[in-house]
Amino acid sequence: MRKFGIGLIAAAFGTMLLFPALTVRAHDWDMDRDGRYLHHQRHELRHDYHELRNDLRRGDYDAAAHERAEIEQRRYDMELRERDLNQDYYNRYYNPYYNPYYDLYRY
């Protein structure tokens, strides 16, 4: 019975030590998703610029206008997502009330 009690206490203590390290907040997932989205959109933007150059070389100005519209829309979407990501980073590192364990890690 004594070994069981010691084991139970050790398991509870170990869980308490690992709990803050194992928790992943939705905010962190959002930041990760934003970063991957921006990486993918940069790749797509390079592809759009390549298509724009090819359309201009061929003299297909209607297709080039369409590509420019796609590029502008993609850049606008990327700008909004970058703003969101920057705001998330700001809140994560400079907002003292963001961390729910803030008081636990003081002193």
Buried (B, 14 or more C-beta within 10 A) or exposed (E): EEEEEEEEEEEEEEEEEEEEEEEEEEEEEEBEEBBEBBEEBEEBBEEBEEBBEEBBEEEEEEBBEBBBEBBEEBEEEBEEBBEBBEEBEEEBEEEEEBBEEEEEEEE
